[in-house]
Amino acid sequence: MPIKQRCGTPGRTCAAALDAHGYAHYYYEVEPLGVFIIENVFGSDVGLYYTSGEEVVKVR
């Protein structure tokens, strides 16, 4: 079961400054459930994922 993990690792913050339109941009990874669990237990990025990208969120 793939899990979408914002910032690639639990507990990290990775948003860039707001753009001119009031959006925050976040890096994300889609990773296997086992990798997600390991990252949560150890609190570090394993670096194994299916895909990654940028999530854009309206904050204003």
Secondary structure as UniProt FT lines:
FT   STRAND          3..6
FT   TURN            10..11
FT   TURN            20..21
FT   STRAND          23..31
FT   HELIX           33..42
FT   STRAND          51..58
//
